[in-house]
Amino acid sequence: MVFQAKNMAISRFLLLCSNLFYLKPPNLHSLRSFFFIPATLALITSLCILFYISFTSNIFLFPHQTHLQFSYSRIEGSISKKGSISTFSPEPTSSNPHFNSNSSSILESFKNPTLNAHNFANLSFLDFPNPVVELQKVSNFTKDVNLPGIESHGPVEFSKVSNGHDENNNVFHDRDIFTENYKEMNKSLKIYVYPHKLDHPFSNALLPVDFEPGGNYASESYFKKVLVKSHFITKDPVKADLFFMPFSIARLRHDPRVGINGLQDFIASYVLNISHEYPYWNRTGGTDHFYVACHSVGRSAMAKTIEVKLNAIQVVCSSSYFLSAYVAHKDVSLPQIWPRKGPASDLRSNDRKQLAFFAGSMNSPVREKLLQAWRNDSEISINTRSLFKPYTEELLSSKFCLHVKGYEVNTARASDALYHGCIPVIIANHYDLPFTDILNWKSFSVVVATLDIPLLKEILEGLSNNDYFALQNNVLNVRKHFQWHFPPVDFDAFYMVMYELWLRRSSLRVLL
C-alpha cells in the first residue's frame, strides 16, 4: 500500500508538470509572469529614476566641475561660487565646551609675558571635537564663464580658439555683477578685529606693523596694516559680518618665544582665549572668523585647532586644493606679492626677444623636470644660479615668465610677471589661483600641466600674434589687482581680497 501510494503521488506530480509545460500554455504563461512582473517593475522604476535625475540635475552634464557648499552661508547677490557649509556650532555658554578643565591654566599661560617656546611645548591640549562638515559637490557653472570686462581697453580679439584660450578676452567672469557687488561691499561690509593693547606681550605679532612691509611674505602684513585703517572696520561686534583674528604667522615664526615649534600651541591658546572672553566664536563655531597667512608654515600651525582649519576662512598664499588643509571656495587664495616702488617702464615694448624666462632654486621635482627638458634651449632661459642681467630686465625682455611650483604651489613670480607686463605661465598643478572667483585667468595667462613640460615650447609658439597681444593687453589690465598700496587704491590687492571675503560672509545673524 505504501509503495502504491508513492507511485500515485509521483504520477500526480508528473501529470501536474506536463499540464504546466505542455498541455496548458496559459498556466505556463501565468507562472512565468509571476516571476517576471517584479523584475519588470524594478526595471521600469530604475529607468524612471534615471530619467528624472537627468532632467533635474547637472550630474550628467558637468561631471568634472564641482565645488563645495557651506550650509552656513547663504550669500545674497554673490557671483561665482556661492553656497554654505554645515558646520559644528556649539551653543553659546559661559565657558567653551571645546576645552577641558586645564583651560584656565592655558589662558594664564597665554597672557603671561614671560611665555616662551619651552612653555608652549609643555602645554597640554585635548583634541578638539571634529566639526561635522558636509562637503556637497554641486555643479560649478561659473568657473569658465567669460563675460565683458570691467573696463574697455579697445577692440582686441583672439583670432581663434587656441590652446584653451577663449575668443572672449575679457578679464572678469561677469563685469556687471562684480561692479554691482563691489559697490555694495564698500557700503555694507563690516569687520570686527579682536582688540589687543600695545602692552600685550605679543603685540609685535597681534598689532599691525608700523613700517612699510617688504619681502616675499609682505602680503600678510600689508593686508592687516591697511585693514585696520579702512572704513570696513567696526568697533561694534553686533554689526560685524566677519571677525578677524590678527595674529601674524610670519612674525610669530621669528619670535624666539614661539618659533615654528610653538606655533600650534600659540594658535590653540589664542582661539581658547577669544572663545572664553567673547561669545562670537562659540555661536558659529568660527565660520564667520578669518585669519591671514602668507608663509606655508601657517598650514601646520592649525594642527591643534581643527575647527579653525575646517570652519574658519583661511586667507593664505599656500592655496593648494590638493591638500586637505585648504578648502577651495571656503578659504581665500592670497596673492604672494613682492612690493615694488613706482611703475615699471616699457611694458608694451616690442623688444621682448626671449620666448620664456625662469629663475629659481631647484627645490621641487617639477622644477627639476623643467631644467632637464629646457636647460640647453636658446629661447627658454632656465636659471638656477646668479643672473647675468638684473631680474627686472629679464622680465621686461621676455614674452612669457614661468611660475613653477617649488616647495609650495605659490611664489611671487606670477605677480612679478604681471607687474612687468610679462604673460605668466602657471606650472603648478592644483593651485587655486588668486581671485579666481572674479578674474578669468585664461584671458591673461597660460596654464600648463606638469606632464606637459616637454611640450612647453610647442604650446607657447602655437599662440598666434593676435593671441599673444590679446593676452599681454589683458596682463596690463589686471596688474593693478596684484599691487599693494597704503592707503589702498580702488581695485588693488586689498580691495580684491576684501571682495573675496565679502563673497564668503554669512547672511545669518545670531542675536546676542
C-alpha positions in Angstrom: 0.0 0.0 0.0 2.8 2.4 0.8 4.5 1.6 -2.5 1.2 2.1 -4.3 0.7 5.5 -2.6 4.2 6.6 -3.6 3.6 5.7 -7.2 0.3 7.5 -7.1 1.9 10.7 -5.8 4.7 10.6 -8.4 2.2 10.1 -11.1 0.1 13.1 -10.0 3.3 15.2 -9.8 4.3 14.2 -13.4 0.8 15.0 -14.6 0.9 18.4 -13.0 4.3 19.2 -14.7 3.0 18.0 -18.1 0.0 20.2 -17.7 2.1 23.2 -16.8 4.7 22.9 -19.5 3.0 21.1 -22.4 -0.7 20.7 -22.1 -1.7 24.2 -20.7 0.4 27.0 -22.1 -1.8 29.7 -20.4 -0.8 28.3 -17.0 2.9 28.3 -18.0 2.5 32.0 -19.0 0.9 32.8 -15.6 3.7 31.0 -13.8 6.4 32.9 -15.7 4.6 36.1 -15.2 4.7 35.5 -11.5 8.5 35.7 -11.6 8.9 38.4 -14.3 6.4 41.0 -13.0 8.6 42.1 -10.0 11.7 42.3 -12.2 9.9 44.3 -14.8 8.6 46.7 -12.2 12.0 47.2 -10.8 13.5 47.9 -14.2 10.8 50.4 -15.0 11.2 52.1 -11.7 15.0 52.4 -12.2 14.5 53.9 -15.6 12.1 56.4 -14.3 14.5 57.5 -11.6 17.4 57.9 -14.1 15.0 59.8 -16.4 14.0 62.2 -13.5 17.6 62.8 -12.4 18.7 63.6 -16.0 16.2 66.4 -16.1 16.6 67.8 -12.6 20.4 67.6 -12.1 23.6 68.6 -13.8 25.4 65.5 -12.8 25.4 64.1 -16.4 26.3 67.5 -17.9 29.2 68.7 -15.8 30.8 65.7 -14.1 34.2 67.3 -13.6 33.2 70.8 -12.4 32.4 70.7 -8.8 32.8 73.0 -5.8 32.0 72.9 -2.1 29.0 74.4 -0.5 28.9 75.6 3.1 25.4 75.4 4.7 26.1 78.4 7.0 26.4 81.0 4.3 23.6 81.8 2.0 25.2 84.7 0.2 22.7 87.0 -1.4 23.8 88.5 -4.7 27.0 86.6 -4.9 28.7 86.0 -8.2 30.8 83.0 -8.9 30.8 80.4 -6.2 28.3 80.6 -3.5 27.0 78.2 -1.0 27.1 77.1 2.5 28.8 74.8 4.9 27.1 72.7 7.5 29.4 73.0 10.5 29.7 72.2 14.1 28.3 75.1 16.1 28.3 74.7 19.9 25.6 76.6 21.8 26.9 79.8 23.4 27.8 79.2 27.0 29.8 81.0 29.7 32.6 78.5 29.1 33.6 76.9 25.9 32.7 73.2 25.8 35.6 72.6 23.4 38.1 72.7 26.2 38.9 70.8 29.3 39.5 71.8 32.9 43.0 72.8 32.1 41.7 75.7 30.0 42.2 78.3 32.7 45.8 77.4 33.1 46.4 77.6 29.4 44.7 81.0 29.3 47.0 82.2 32.0 50.0 80.9 30.1 48.8 82.8 27.0 48.5 86.1 28.9 51.8 85.6 30.7 54.5 88.0 29.3 57.3 85.5 30.2 55.8 82.8 28.0 58.4 81.2 25.8 58.8 78.4 23.3 59.6 76.0 26.2 56.4 76.9 28.0 54.4 76.2 24.8 56.0 72.8 24.3 54.8 71.8 27.8 51.2 72.9 27.4 48.7 70.1 27.1 45.6 70.3 24.9 42.8 67.9 24.4 41.8 67.3 20.9 39.0 69.5 19.7 35.8 67.7 18.6 35.7 67.4 14.9 33.2 69.7 13.3 30.5 68.0 11.3 31.4 69.2 7.8 29.3 68.3 4.8 31.1 68.7 1.5 28.4 68.8 -1.1 29.5 68.6 -4.7 27.4 70.7 -7.0 27.9 71.9 -10.5 30.2 74.9 -10.9 28.5 76.8 -13.6 30.7 79.9 -13.4 34.3 78.6 -13.4 34.7 79.1 -17.1 32.2 81.9 -17.7 33.8 84.7 -19.8 31.8 87.9 -19.8 32.6 91.6 -20.5 35.4 93.1 -18.6 35.1 95.9 -16.1 36.9 98.4 -18.3 37.0 98.9 -22.1 40.6 98.8 -23.5 39.9 98.7 -27.2 38.7 96.1 -29.6 41.3 93.4 -29.0 40.2 89.9 -30.1 41.6 86.5 -30.3 41.9 85.3 -33.9 40.7 81.9 -33.0 40.2 79.4 -30.2 43.7 78.2 -29.5 45.3 76.2 -26.7 42.4 76.6 -24.4 42.0 80.4 -24.8 38.5 81.7 -25.4 37.8 84.2 -28.2 36.4 86.4 -25.4 39.5 88.1 -24.0 37.8 89.9 -21.0 39.5 89.5 -17.7 36.3 89.3 -15.5 33.9 86.4 -15.3 31.0 88.9 -15.0 31.6 92.7 -15.1 28.1 93.7 -14.2 27.7 91.5 -11.2 31.2 92.3 -10.0 30.8 96.1 -10.2 27.3 96.0 -8.5 28.6 93.8 -5.7 31.8 95.8 -5.3 29.8 98.9 -4.6 27.6 97.0 -2.1 30.7 95.6 -0.4 32.1 99.0 0.1 28.9 100.3 1.6 27.9 97.4 3.9 30.8 95.0 4.7 31.9 95.4 8.4 34.7 93.5 10.1 35.5 93.4 13.8 39.1 92.9 14.8 39.8 91.3 18.1 41.4 94.2 20.1 44.9 94.0 21.7 46.8 96.7 23.5 50.2 97.9 22.8 51.5 96.5 26.1 50.3 93.0 25.2 53.3 90.6 25.4 52.8 89.6 21.8 51.8 93.0 20.4 54.5 92.5 17.8 52.5 89.7 16.2 49.0 90.9 17.0 49.1 94.6 16.0 49.9 95.9 12.5 53.5 96.8 11.8 54.5 100.5 12.0 56.6 100.3 8.8 56.1 99.6 5.2 56.1 95.8 4.7 58.5 94.3 2.2 59.9 90.9 1.1 58.5 87.7 -0.1 55.7 87.4 2.5 54.7 91.1 2.7 51.1 90.4 1.7 50.2 89.2 5.2 51.5 92.4 6.9 50.2 94.7 4.2 46.6 93.4 4.5 46.5 93.9 8.2 48.1 97.3 8.1 45.6 98.5 5.5 42.6 96.8 7.0 42.8 98.4 10.5 42.8 101.9 8.9 40.0 101.2 6.5 36.3 102.0 6.5 35.5 98.3 6.8 36.3 98.2 10.5 33.6 98.4 13.1 34.0 98.7 16.9 30.6 97.2 17.4 30.7 93.4 17.0 27.0 93.2 16.6 27.3 95.0 13.3 30.2 92.8 12.1 29.9 90.4 9.2 33.2 88.8 9.9 35.7 88.6 12.8 39.5 89.0 12.2 42.0 87.1 14.3 45.0 89.3 13.8 47.9 87.0 14.8 50.8 87.1 12.3 52.2 83.7 11.4 55.2 85.4 9.7 56.2 87.3 12.8 55.5 84.5 15.3 57.8 82.1 13.5 60.6 84.6 14.0 59.7 85.3 17.7 62.2 83.3 19.9 59.4 82.8 22.5 57.3 80.9 19.9 59.2 79.9 16.8 58.0 77.2 14.3 57.7 74.6 17.0 55.5 76.7 19.2 53.0 78.0 16.6 50.4 75.2 17.1 50.2 75.8 20.8 50.1 79.6 20.4 47.2 79.4 18.0 45.3 76.9 20.2 45.8 79.2 23.1 44.6 82.2 21.1 41.4 80.5 20.0 40.8 79.3 23.5 41.3 82.8 24.8 38.8 84.5 22.5 36.2 81.7 22.9 36.3 82.4 26.7 36.3 86.1 26.6 33.9 86.7 23.7 30.7 84.9 22.6 31.3 85.3 18.8 33.4 82.2 18.2 31.1 79.9 20.0 27.9 81.0 18.3 29.1 79.9 14.9 31.9 77.5 15.6 34.2 80.0 13.9 32.6 80.1 10.5 32.5 83.9 10.4 36.1 84.2 11.5 39.2 84.5 9.4 43.0 84.9 9.7 45.7 85.8 7.1 49.0 84.0 6.5 51.4 84.0 3.6 54.1 81.6 4.8 53.3 77.9 4.2 54.0 77.1 7.9 50.6 78.6 8.6 49.0 75.4 7.4 50.7 73.3 10.1 50.0 76.0 12.7 46.3 75.0 12.7 47.0 71.3 13.6 45.7 71.7 17.2 42.7 73.8 16.3 40.9 71.6 13.8 37.8 73.8 13.8 39.9 76.8 12.5 41.1 74.7 9.6 37.6 73.3 8.8 35.3 76.2 9.7 37.1 79.5 9.7 38.1 81.3 6.5 41.8 80.9 5.8 43.2 83.7 3.7 46.5 82.1 2.7 49.1 82.2 0.0 49.7 78.4 0.1 46.4 77.6 -1.6 46.7 74.1 -3.0 43.4 72.3 -3.1 45.3 69.0 -3.4 46.0 69.3 0.4 43.3 68.7 3.0 44.4 71.8 4.9 42.9 74.1 2.2 39.3 74.1 1.3 38.6 75.9 -2.0 35.5 78.2 -2.0 35.6 78.3 1.8 39.2 79.7 2.0 40.7 82.5 0.1 43.8 82.4 -2.1 46.0 85.4 -1.1 48.4 86.6 -3.9 52.0 86.5 -2.9 53.3 89.9 -3.9 56.8 91.4 -3.6 56.0 95.1 -3.2 57.8 97.3 -5.7 58.1 101.1 -5.9 56.8 103.1 -8.8 55.5 101.9 -12.2 57.5 99.5 -14.4 58.6 101.1 -17.7 58.4 99.8 -21.3 55.6 97.4 -20.5 54.4 97.3 -24.1 57.9 97.2 -25.5 58.4 95.2 -28.7 61.9 94.4 -27.5 60.8 91.1 -25.8 63.1 88.9 -27.8 63.2 86.0 -25.3 60.4 83.5 -25.5 60.3 82.4 -21.8 62.2 83.0 -18.6 62.5 81.3 -15.2 64.9 81.9 -12.3 64.8 80.0 -9.0 66.3 77.2 -7.0 65.7 73.5 -7.9 63.7 72.7 -4.8 61.0 70.5 -6.3 60.6 67.7 -8.8 58.6 70.0 -11.1 61.5 72.5 -11.4 64.0 69.6 -11.9 61.8 68.4 -14.8 61.7 71.8 -16.3 65.5 72.1 -16.1 66.0 68.7 -17.6 63.7 69.5 -20.5 64.9 73.0 -21.4 68.3 73.7 -19.8 70.0 73.9 -23.2 67.3 75.7 -25.2 68.3 79.0 -26.7 64.8 80.6 -26.4 63.7 79.3 -23.0 66.0 80.7 -20.3 66.2 78.5 -17.1 68.4 80.0 -14.4 69.3 78.2 -11.2 72.2 80.4 -10.2 73.1 84.1 -10.4 71.7 86.0 -13.4 73.8 87.7 -16.0 71.2 90.5 -16.2 69.1 92.1 -13.5 65.9 90.2 -12.7 63.8 93.2 -13.8 65.5 93.3 -17.2 64.9 89.6 -17.7 61.2 90.0 -17.0 61.0 93.0 -19.3 62.8 91.3 -22.2 60.7 88.0 -22.0 57.3 87.3 -23.6 56.4 84.6 -21.1 57.5 84.3 -17.5 57.3 81.0 -15.8 55.6 80.5 -12.4 56.8 77.0 -11.4 55.9 75.1 -8.2 58.6 74.9 -5.7 58.1 73.8 -2.1 54.5 75.1 -2.5 52.3 75.9 -5.4 52.6 79.7 -4.7 55.5 82.0 -5.4 55.7 85.7 -6.1 56.7 85.0 -9.7 53.2 85.4 -11.1 52.7 88.8 -9.6 56.3 89.7 -10.7 55.4 88.8 -14.3 52.2 90.8 -14.2 53.9 93.9 -12.8 56.5 93.8 -15.6 54.0 93.2 -18.4 55.1 89.6 -19.0 52.5 86.9 -19.6 52.6 84.4 -16.6 52.8 80.7 -17.4 51.5 78.7 -14.5 53.1 75.3 -14.0 51.7 74.3 -10.6 49.1 71.6 -10.5 46.2 72.1 -8.0 46.9 75.8 -7.5 43.8 77.7 -6.6 44.8 80.9 -8.3 44.2 84.2 -6.5 40.9 86.0 -7.2 39.8 83.1 -9.4 36.2 83.8 -8.3 36.5 87.2 -10.0 39.2 87.0 -12.7 39.3 84.8 -15.8 42.9 83.6 -15.6 42.7 82.1 -19.1 42.4 85.6 -20.5 45.8 86.8 -19.3 47.9 83.7 -18.5 48.8 80.3 -19.9 48.3 77.3 -17.6 50.5 74.3 -18.4 50.1 70.9 -16.6 53.3 69.4 -15.1 53.1 66.5 -17.5 53.2 68.9 -20.5 56.5 70.5 -19.6 58.2 68.7 -22.6 55.6 70.4 -24.8 56.1 73.9 -23.3 57.8 75.4 -26.3 55.3 73.9 -28.7 52.4 75.4 -26.6 53.9 78.9 -26.4 54.9 79.0 -30.1 51.5 77.7 -31.0 49.9 81.0 -30.0 49.3 83.4 -32.8 50.4 87.1 -32.7 46.8 88.1 -32.1 46.6 85.6 -29.2 49.8 86.9 -27.7 49.0 90.6 -27.9 45.5 90.0 -26.5 47.0 88.1 -23.6 49.5 90.9 -22.9 46.8 93.6 -23.2 44.9 91.8 -20.5 48.0 91.4 -18.4 48.2 95.2 -18.4 44.6 95.4 -17.4 44.8 93.1 -14.4 48.2 94.1 -13.0 46.6 96.7 -10.8 44.8 94.0 -8.9 48.1 92.5 -7.8 49.6 95.5 -6.1 49.5 96.7 -2.6 49.1 100.4 -1.6 49.0 102.3 1.7 46.4 103.8 1.7 44.6 101.4 -0.6 43.6 102.2 -4.1 40.3 101.1 -5.7 40.5 97.5 -7.2 44.0 96.9 -5.8 45.0 93.7 -4.0 43.5 94.8 -0.7 40.1 95.5 -2.2 40.1 92.3 -4.2 40.8 90.3 -1.0 38.0 92.2 0.7 35.7 91.2 -2.1 36.6 87.6 -1.7 35.8 87.8 2.0 32.5 89.6 1.2 31.5 86.6 -1.0 32.1 84.3 1.9 30.3 86.3 4.6 27.2 84.8 6.1 23.7 86.4 5.8 22.8 84.6 9.1 22.7 86.8 12.2 22.6 85.4 15.7 21.2 87.7 18.3 23.4 88.2 21.3 
